[in-house]
Amino acid sequence: MESKENCSPAPADAAPVEDDANFHLENLREEKRKMQNEFNAQRAKMKELYLQKEMELTKCHAERKNLQRELDEMKSQFLVADLKSESELQLKEIKAQEEISSLQQLVQDTIEESTILKAELERMKEENSRLWQENREMRDSTQHQPIESTGLAPQQMLSTMKKTLRKLGGESAGNVLPNNLGQQESMDENNKTKGGKKDYAQEDAEVLRSIVVQLQEEMEALKEKLRETDDKLRNQESIVVNNANSTENQASKDDASINKSTSIDINTISCDACQQFEKQLQELQAKSAEDKATINSMQKAIAVSREDLQKEAALRKDLEDQWQERREAHKTEVQKLREQVKSNEEQLLELQQKFLDTKEEVMRQLQRVTDERERVNKHLETLQADNDFLSGRYLATSEEIESQDINLPNTVEELQELILQQQNDLIQARVSSEFERKKCVTSLDEIQILRDQLEKSNNERLAYKKKCRLTTNRGSKFKIYM
């Protein structure tokens, strides 16, 4: 009984525990369901956000492609505009150079002509002075001829005087004419000498004046052409307006005359004539209406053309302003590029100079290393020869030792001396062998050091040659690009 009583409370205690476990399990399931629902909702939101961001990303990529395409088009347009401006600038420079060369040629021609004329003037002056001197000498000879010929006969003197008076036209004329002739010739000579100094300046002034006048005439001709074209345009506009007004006035006059004629003749003409006149009146009215419509359309077309002209003028002005701005920008850019090219050329020259200096230094070092190597080799050869000489002088070779006769001593003292001599030779041979071994090791170390130095110098030289080659290639590429 007691055992039954002790066992019976166990199921009653297990039931609440099972209920609690079920309740706890149910709560856990509910929490799991809520968490799963929240996770699904967040997952859906994240998916929507991801899709939205992906769409935005695709839009951004499309916009980027469009902007890149527009940028490429603008770059190509700017490149074409730069090439056009550069070509036009080159053409203008060529034209200016041609004009300058033509003006220089003209100035050179004028200078040559002036020099030729000056030389001709000098020649004429010399010729004039020579003729004047001959004339004076002849006049002096004619005046002094009677004095020099005092020894002649009186009849001969009278005949010469008569001839002279007959030639000169009388005694009074003969006295006055030489004086007047001398004064006139002296005045002509003074005037020519004074005028000769002014001819060169006057010729230069006339040449410059002719050039200036020619340029002014060309400017006036251009202005006249512009004025004529403007007048033609204005005349065309005025003709169109006048034609329109005249057609309108003529139509109104025709209407008035027709109305007047119909009002006067309406009582005297029959009904048939009235009908004909009415038809004509209607035709004229229709024609006048058509003319008015044509005039209105022409006026509208003129107004539209004026507006188009104004717009075109404004657009042309804007384009000219933009072109001027681009031209200034292109000039500044060209100036910057020229300065950059100049600086790059200077840097290239500096690099070339450094390359030449470094090349010379490397060649000097290489020559020095080569000389040192030759000197070390000579020293090694000398030492080897000395060693061979010393070894062959103080020590016997193995063949000599083998070929020697064995002469054993007869006494103990001679045996002791022989043993001491052999011991001394053995010590000397061991010393020389150790010295040769050390010397060989030292020589091998020195040779290895020299080889390392030579290899290092060769590597440095190759690296520097490669660097200089790259620098020259860059400089040549830059020159080709410019």
C-alpha angles and dihedrals in degrees: 000000000000091000091053091049091051093049099045099071092060098082091046091056094044095056097065091046091053091048091051091049092049091048091048090047090050090051091050091050090049091050090047090051091049092047090048091050091049090047091050091048092049089045090053091048091049090049091051091046091048092050091047092050090046090053090048089049092052089048090050090050091050092048090047091052091048092048091047090050091048090047091052091048091049090048091051091047091049090047091051090046091049091049091048092048091047092049091047090047090051091048090050091048091049091048091048091049090050091050091047091048091048091049090047089049090049091049090047091050091049090049091049091047090048091050090048091048090046091052090047089049091051090049091050090048091051091047091048092049090047092051090044090052091048090048091050092047090050091049091047091048091050091049095046095040095090091051094050093046097055090126092064123102120270092242092054091049091050092049092051091048091050091050091049093048091045090052095047095043101245141336097279093046088047091055097045102038099062091050093049091045092051092048093048093048092048090050091048091051093050092047092049093049091049094044093047090062092053097045096078094051091044092050092050091047091048092050092050090044091051091050092048091046091050091051091047090050091051090049091049091049091052091048090048091051091050090048092049093050091049091049091049091053092048092046091051091052092047091047091052092048092045092049090051092049093045092051090049093048091046091051092050091047091049090051092049094047092047092049091048094047092047091049092050098043098039093094097045103042124074126248092263091057089047090054091048091049091048089052091049089047091052091048091049091047090050090047091049090049090051090048090050090049090048090049091049091048090048091049090049090048090049090050091048091048090049091051089047090050091050091048091046091049091050091046091048091051091049090048091049090050091048090046091050091050092048090047091053090046090049091050091052091046092049089049090050091048091049091050090047091049090049092050091046091051090050090049090048091052090049091050091049090050091048090048091052092047092048091046091053091047092050091048090050091049091047090050090048092050090048091050091048090049092051091047092050091048090051090048091050091049090050092049091047091051091048091049092048090048093049093045092049093045103050102026130056120231124244092254091052090049091050092047094048118107116244107236109178116204121250097215135048093242093056089048090053092049091050092050091049091049092050091048091051092049091049092051091048092049091049091050092049092048092050090047091050091048092051091045091051092050091048091048091049090051092049091048090050091049091049091048090051091049092048092048091048092050090047091050091049091048092050092047091050091047090051091049092048090047090052090048092051091047091051091048092050091047090049091050091048090049092049 
